[in-house]
Amino acid sequence: MIRVVTLLALLVSGLVLVACDGGTASDLTVEKLPDVKPNLPAVPTLPPPPFPTQYGDQSYSVFGARKHARTTMDTEFEVTAFIVDIYVAPECPKGDTCPLPAAPHFWIADTRDEKDPLKKLAVVGYAENQKAIDEAVAQAARGAYKPPAAETGLLPIPTDLALGNKVKVKGRFTRVSGSGFNISNGLLEYRAHTTLEAVAPAATK
């Protein structure tokens, strides 16, 4: 009899708890939070690169050679560009003592009219001095220029460099050249070149 009473008491207690829980649940008010709308800036539209990194023949632009300096630095490749400036040694008045002029060099860029020096690429190491270039150009004009023999290891002196010419220059991209040039964003040590477009009459190489 005691067991039956105990069981009845437990059942009644359970029913009371269920009723209490149900009553509590029915009194809850659920509030819906407002939708969160992130306030993000508009995705910027990036402008296209000003020039291709490489052209169809795998030659680099000046822009491309510098953009990928991690892989192009201290390697040899070709650059297709325009000659935008050629160094001319300053004249030394007769009787004066003047510092030695810099070795011959010229600059190339991705456009013929580039004025920004940071977008120009110096090409060096193709002649020891201006006199050697002048002599080679004069000989080429007479059809008498003879490139150095291959066994000497000397490079032919270019005789058809002219402002505005479109050229493909082969060289080693580096920051410090063997002839003493030092440019932090890179220079090209000359190995060879081809004139693709000549804007003025030029002597035969």
Stockholm file with secondary structure:
# STOCKHOLM 1.0

chainA/1-205         MIRVVTLLALLVSGLVLVACDGGTASDLTVEKLPDVKPNLPAVPTLPPPPFPTQYGDQSYSVFGARKHARTTMDTEFEVTAFIVDIYVAPECPKGDTCPLPAAPHFWIADTRDEKDPLKKLAVVGYAENQKAIDEAVAQAARGAYKPPAAETGLLPIPTDLALGNKVKVKGRFTRVSGSGFNISNGLLEYRAHTTLEAVAPAATK
#=GR chainA/1-205 SS CHHHHHHHHHHHHHHHHHHHHHHHHHTCCCCCCCCCCCCCCCCCCCCCCSSCSBCTTSCBCHHHHHHTHHHHTTEEEEEEEEEEEECCCCCCCTTCCCCCCCCCEEEEESSTTCCCGGGCEEEECSCSCHHHHHHHHHHHHTTCCCCCCGGGTCCCCCCCCCTTCEEEEEEEEEEECTTSCEEEEEEEEEEEEEEEECSSCCCCC
#=GC SS_cons         CHHHHHHHHHHHHHHHHHHHHHHHHHTCCCCCCCCCCCCCCCCCCCCCCSSCSBCTTSCBCHHHHHHTHHHHTTEEEEEEEEEEEECCCCCCCTTCCCCCCCCCEEEEESSTTCCCGGGCEEEECSCSCHHHHHHHHHHHHTTCCCCCCGGGTCCCCCCCCCTTCEEEEEEEEEEECTTSCEEEEEEEEEEEEEEEECSSCCCCC
//
